[in-house]
Amino acid sequence: MEGKTQKTCRFCQGKGKDPFELLSALSTCQVCAGRGVIEVKEPSRECVFCGGSGVYPNTRLTCTVCNGKGFVTVPEKSVICSSCGGTGAEFESGLPCLQCGGLGVCRAETRKGR
């Protein structure tokens, strides 16, 4: 059953302020809109692409896989992605894996008639 749960915003670590103070020290977090918490659709897990930080690796931008939340919703029946080996990243480019979309897992195929 899919529900939603509230978790601490990983981009601002629940402070509600822009952690990089890009516009000003008073700017609110663009991910949680200053609330410090975000809603995540279950089943969820920590984003493997950004390591759960909500920050795109080696930048000051929000992660494009989890939208800065630090958590992603995964398929209930899933297997480790054969293309990236569960890292969520393309090996050569470092961009999100095209096969799994950066999740590190793919929906398990169900075979009928075997």
C-alpha positions as MATLAB code, in Angstrom:
seq = 'MEGKTQKTCRFCQGKGKDPFELLSALSTCQVCAGRGVIEVKEPSRECVFCGGSGVYPNTRLTCTVCNGKGFVTVPEKSVICSSCGGTGAEFESGLPCLQCGGLGVCRAETRKGR';
ca = [
       0.000    0.000    0.000;
       1.336    3.377   -0.988;
       1.120    6.176    1.521;
       3.044    9.315    2.238;
       5.349   10.014    5.108;
       7.006   13.186    6.329;
      10.775   13.307    6.641;
      13.345   15.936    7.470;
      14.429   17.872    4.387;
      17.920   16.680    3.523;
      18.794   19.715    1.383;
      18.576   22.149    4.334;
      18.873   19.502    7.105;
      15.511   20.608    8.456;
      16.541   24.231    9.058;
      14.244   25.675    6.384;
      16.956   28.016    5.076;
      18.943   27.849    1.834;
      22.097   26.013    2.941;
      24.262   27.810    0.385;
      22.759   31.275    0.945;
      22.770   31.817   -2.823;
      20.410   34.785   -2.835;
      20.834   35.870    0.782;
      21.347   34.478    4.270;
      17.605   34.888    4.826;
      16.488   32.824    1.801;
      14.191   29.894    2.526;
      14.972   26.389    1.350;
      13.750   25.847   -2.204;
      12.969   22.172   -1.545;
      10.799   22.367    1.589;
       9.725   26.018    1.193;
      11.080   26.800    4.645;
       9.106   24.136    6.503;
      12.072   21.834    7.227;
      10.045   18.732    6.314;
       9.084   17.121    3.020;
       6.533   14.475    2.011;
       7.756   11.280    0.404;
       5.603    8.673   -1.285;
       6.232    5.172    0.100;
       7.953    2.819   -0.413;
      10.952    5.127   -0.278;
      14.663    4.906    0.340;
      17.619    7.237    0.525;
      18.663    8.558   -2.894;
      21.760    6.627   -4.004;
      22.725    9.181   -6.644;
      23.334   12.024   -4.156;
      23.933    9.797   -1.134;
      20.800   11.160    0.513;
      22.162   14.706    0.769;
      19.686   16.222   -1.702;
      22.606   17.997   -3.374;
      23.700   17.110   -6.920;
      27.224   15.664   -6.587;
      30.034   18.248   -6.723;
      27.633   21.219   -7.065;
      25.426   23.495   -4.980;
      22.286   22.503   -6.902;
      19.399   20.263   -5.915;
      19.754   16.623   -6.947;
      17.841   15.966  -10.167;
      16.967   12.407   -9.122;
      15.291   13.145   -5.766;
      14.552   16.856   -6.403;
      16.612   17.749   -3.353;
      14.556   15.695   -0.915;
      17.248   13.078   -0.286;
      14.689   10.279   -0.670;
      13.187    8.561   -3.710;
      10.151    6.354   -4.217;
      11.135    2.925   -5.500;
       9.068    0.187   -7.139;
       7.812   -2.377   -4.604;
       9.207   -5.289   -6.588;
      12.589   -4.108   -7.747;
      16.029   -5.441   -8.582;
      19.434   -3.782   -8.656;
      19.992   -1.995  -11.962;
      22.197   -4.053  -14.257;
      23.482   -0.976  -16.046;
      24.869    1.015  -13.086;
      25.163   -1.776  -10.522;
      22.970    0.103   -8.047;
      24.993    3.342   -7.931;
      22.400    5.361   -9.853;
      25.142    6.954  -11.979;
      26.446    6.317  -15.480;
      30.022    5.090  -15.077;
      31.691    7.312  -17.669;
      29.709   10.543  -17.451;
      28.677   10.587  -13.787;
      25.171   11.624  -14.846;
      22.092    9.745  -13.588;
      21.787    6.252  -15.094;
      19.455    6.199  -18.086;
      18.147    2.692  -17.381;
      17.003    3.273  -13.783;
      16.754    7.079  -13.804;
      19.301    7.328  -11.002;
      17.319    5.192   -8.559;
      19.823    2.318   -8.592;
      16.964   -0.181   -8.947;
      14.587   -1.189  -11.731;
      11.148   -2.718  -11.573;
      11.422   -6.510  -11.445;
      10.015   -8.129  -14.560;
       7.370  -10.740  -13.981;
       7.407  -13.524  -16.521;
       4.234  -15.364  -17.339;
       4.019  -18.851  -18.726;
       7.296  -20.154  -17.348;
];
